[in-house]
Amino acid sequence: MNFRAAFFPPLNVLLLTGIAALAAAENDKRLQLHPRNPHYFLFRGKPTVLITSGEHYGAVLNLDFDYVKYLDTLAKDGLNLTRTFAGAYCEPSGAFNIASNTLAPSPNRFICPWARSDRSGYANGGNKFDLTKWDEAYFKRLKDFVAKASKRGIVVELNLFCPMYEESQWRLSPQNAVNNVNGVGNIARTNVYTLDKNGGLLAVQETMVRKIVTELSGFDNVYYEICNEPYFGDVTMEWQHHIADVIVETERGLPRRRSKEPTPAPSQEGNKTSARSGMLPSSGEVGGGFGAAEGLISQNIANNKAKVANPHPAISIFNFHYASPPETVAMNYDLNKVIGDNETGFRGTNDLPYRVEAWSFILAGGGLFNNLDYSFTVRHEDGTFVYPSKQPGGGNPVFRRQMKILHQFIRGFDFVKMKPLNSALNAPVGGGARAYVLAEPNKAYAVYVAPAGEKPAPREAMVSLEVPEGNYRAEWVNPMTGKVEKRQTVKSAKGSVALASPPHLEDIALKLIKK
């Protein structure tokens, strides 16, 4: 018996198998992790980084928000992502000192997955909700939103749940017993997203997830985030894993996405089944501890940074908020999944802090960035609202053009072949500035120099890189304007090059390509 032939396929067979798998992935137009580098996406056959500056998540649930104008603005500004909440959560006017908050609909202008009952008394106007019935007008609006985003090449992050930070949010939730006619949700707001203290809400949540995933199954431009900021409000990890299982179970049961692979071994958490599914608009066992998902699922891990431990196997995107500096990318890079920064804020209203956050995160190896843009409001869906100086974040037309510049810069590389390589820096860049290097060694290097402070001041940087010998073409790009401020050709001597940046007032980027 030829042991090697029996147990080790020939190299050409392995190569052909790999090529076939890559071709199959590229022919599948759905958003997915890139098969050659899962730190990035493959979308409609093209390597993709998701970069945007989007509204505060009320585009669907706020009936007064003109999402067509909003999506047209994102497309015009060259952005390809929007984040929106499903409707299990909304906010009161004035929450978090946000002026003209899209997530805070006016009275009687809130729409969500559940239909209104014939009984008056919802806290923000109109009738209470019946959690056993769907609001078909909501699903029509949701699908139209996703369809119009799809037409414009925009990916939708649909955030399914959000903790009740304060009593003011819980008072507005359809899940609160005072707002529904079903006798569920008579609990503390800190028990809403648990497996054992949820007051009958788990079945409601499971069924909402199944309904949404089923309704959106025909779209290629959606991924689901389980819960926004679950690290507040006592959202348990077991509950998050359970919701991930529900998403996977639902997708596995859809004809278009039925997997040919056997079901993976159960996950260690989140495999409990609710006892109340019979009262709701769909049925079937829930949970089951499923593994890899058919579509993409995101989990919001922490503010700033954290090391992900024991991740659910179905999670493809690990999102962080306020991830500046982007240390969390390096901390979690070995997960071989997309690391994202999908909310910014609380650093004033000027552009510089959020532009630095965006460029630093992407050049550190992140694959997704969403700036929370408060210039999008009802009646200003073109992103022209002038917010007060106390607004908890920024965003404006000029900033969105700067995000387009970042998008164009990274797409100027074959970025799926690149990886973070700060070890190539031979010395500090000077002036207290931070530098981030993304590289395809011996071919292409992207460098971003972030300023030490957040005020404009005359600056210069010296970037010294360890690179193989050869000639290189260098372009210094202004992240504010996209203008190439300086072009030069340099030769690597003894395995390194030193490049002096042009004078600049804020930040600067370098594109270095081997000739």
C-alpha positions, 0 to 999 in steps of 0.5 A, spaced: 500 500 500 502 506 498 501 510 504 503 517 502 498 516 496 493 514 500 493 519 506 496 525 502 493 528 496 498 530 491 500 538 491 497 539 484 490 536 487 491 541 493 492 547 489 486 545 484 482 544 490 484 551 493 483 555 486 476 552 486 474 554 493 477 561 491 473 561 485 466 559 488 467 564 493 468 570 488 462 567 484 458 568 490 456 575 491 454 575 498 458 579 503 463 574 506 470 574 509 475 574 504 478 567 503 485 569 502 485 574 507 479 573 512 481 580 516 477 583 510 471 582 506 469 579 499 463 583 496 460 581 489 466 578 487 471 584 490 476 585 495 472 590 500 474 594 506 467 597 509 468 605 511 463 610 512 460 616 516 453 614 518 447 616 522 445 614 529 441 608 527 434 610 526 433 610 519 428 604 519 425 605 525 424 613 525 418 614 520 420 621 519 427 619 516 428 619 509 432 614 508 433 614 500 436 621 501 440 619 506 443 613 502 444 617 496 448 621 500 452 616 502 453 613 495 455 620 493 460 621 498 463 614 496 461 610 502 459 603 503 456 601 510 450 603 514 449 601 521 441 601 523 437 598 529 432 593 528 427 596 533 427 592 539 430 599 542 429 606 541 431 612 545 427 618 548 429 625 545 435 628 549 438 622 550 446 622 551 445 630 549 444 628 542 440 634 538 436 631 533 437 624 535 434 619 529 434 614 534 429 618 538 422 618 534 417 623 535 410 621 538 407 616 534 412 616 529 416 609 531 415 603 527 418 596 529 417 589 528 411 588 532 404 590 530 400 595 534 394 592 538 387 595 539 389 598 546 392 605 547 397 606 552 404 606 549 409 611 552 411 615 546 404 615 543 399 610 540 397 603 542 401 598 545 404 593 542 402 585 540 408 581 541 405 575 537 403 579 531 408 582 526 407 589 523 408 588 515 409 595 514 415 595 518 418 589 514 416 593 507 420 599 510 426 594 512 426 590 506 426 597 502 431 600 506 436 594 504 434 594 497 435 601 496 442 600 500 444 594 495 442 598 489 447 603 491 453 598 493 452 599 501 452 594 506 447 594 512 449 592 519 443 590 522 443 591 529 438 586 533 438 588 540 441 594 545 441 594 552 437 599 556 442 603 559 437 607 563 430 607 565 428 612 560 430 607 554 426 601 558 420 605 558 420 606 551 421 599 549 415 594 546 419 589 550 417 592 557 410 589 560 407 596 560 408 597 553 405 590 550 398 586 551 402 580 552 403 580 559 411 579 558 417 583 560 415 585 567 422 585 569 428 589 571 431 592 565 438 589 567 434 582 566 432 583 559 437 579 555 438 573 559 436 566 559 433 565 565 431 572 568 427 574 562 420 574 564 418 571 558 422 575 553 427 570 550 421 567 546 419 574 543 427 575 541 428 568 538 422 569 534 424 576 532 430 574 530 428 568 525 423 573 522 428 578 520 433 573 518 428 570 514 425 576 511 432 579 509 435 572 506 434 574 499 439 580 500 447 579 499 448 586 503 446 584 510 450 582 516 447 582 523 450 584 529 447 581 535 447 587 540 450 594 541 454 595 547 452 588 551 457 590 556 452 595 559 446 593 562 448 586 564 447 582 557 450 575 558 455 572 554 450 566 554 444 570 551 449 573 546 451 566 544 444 563 544 442 569 539 448 567 534 445 560 534 438 562 533 441 566 527 445 560 524 439 555 525 434 560 521 439 561 515 441 553 515 433 552 514 432 557 508 432 553 502 437 558 498 442 558 504 441 550 506 448 548 507 451 542 504 456 541 510 454 537 516 452 541 522 458 543 527 458 540 534 454 545 539 457 551 542 459 551 549 454 556 551 447 559 548 444 552 547 438 553 551 431 553 548 425 557 550 419 554 553 414 560 550 415 559 542 408 556 541 405 563 543 409 566 537 408 567 530 413 562 528 415 555 531 420 550 532 426 549 536 431 554 538 438 554 539 442 548 538 449 550 539 450 551 532 457 553 529 459 557 523 454 561 520 452 561 513 452 569 513 456 574 517 454 575 524 458 581 528 459 581 536 460 588 539 466 586 544 468 592 548 469 600 548 476 601 546 480 594 546 479 587 549 482 581 548 477 576 545 476 569 549 472 563 547 469 566 541 462 563 538 464 560 532 459 563 528 462 570 529 465 573 523 466 580 525 468 583 532 466 590 533 469 595 538 467 602 539 472 608 540 478 604 538 483 609 538 489 608 539 487 601 535 491 596 540 485 592 539 487 590 532 493 587 534 490 584 540 485 580 536 489 579 529 490 572 530 482 570 530 483 571 523 476 575 522 474 582 521 476 587 526 472 593 526 471 600 529 463 601 528 462 607 533 466 613 534 464 619 539 465 623 545 472 627 543 469 633 541 466 635 534 472 637 530 474 632 524 481 631 526 480 626 532 475 621 528 480 622 522 486 619 526 481 614 529 479 612 522 486 612 518 490 609 524 485 603 525 485 601 518 492 602 517 493 597 523 489 592 520 482 593 521 477 591 516 471 596 518 470 603 520 464 607 522 464 614 524 457 616 528 455 622 524 450 627 527 450 631 521 444 626 519 437 628 522 430 628 520 429 633 515 437 633 514 438 626 511 443 629 506 448 630 512 448 638 513 445 639 520 449 644 524 449 641 531 451 644 537 458 644 540 456 640 545 454 634 541 457 628 543 461 627 536 462 629 529 461 628 522 459 633 516 460 633 508 467 635 509 469 629 514 465 624 509 470 626 503 476 625 508 473 618 509 472 617 501 480 619 501 481 613 506 477 608 502 481 610 495 487 610 499 487 603 501 483 600 495 490 603 491 493 597 494 492 589 493 490 590 500 488 582 501 495 581 500 497 586 506 498 585 513 500 590 519 508 590 519 510 596 524 516 592 526 518 595 519 519 601 522 527 602 524 525 608 528 520 613 531 517 618 526 519 624 531 515 629 534 511 624 538 507 622 532 505 615 532 506 611 525 502 605 522 504 600 517 500 595 513 505 592 508 505 586 502 513 585 504 518 586 498 512 590 494 508 595 497 507 599 504 502 603 506 504 608 512 500 613 516 503 618 521 498 620 526 499 627 530 501 627 537 496 632 539 489 634 536 490 641 534 493 643 527 501 645 528 507 645 523 509 638 523 514 634 519 516 626 520 521 622 518 519 615 516 525 610 516 523 603 514 526 596 513 525 594 506 528 589 501 533 592 497 531 596 490 528 602 488 521 604 490 516 610 488 513 614 494 507 618 494 505 623 500 498 623 501 494 629 505 488 625 508 484 632 509 484 633 501 487 627 498 492 631 494 499 628 493 504 633 496 510 630 494 513 624 490 520 621 490 523 615 488 528 612 493 533 606 493 533 601 499 541 601 501 543 596 506 535 594 507 532 600 509 530 607 506 529 614 510 523 618 507 522 625 510 515 627 509 513 634 506 511 639 511 503 638 514 499 641 519 495 635 522 496 628 519 500 625 513 500 618 509 505 615 505 504 610 499 511 606 497 511 601 492 517 597 489 518 599 482 
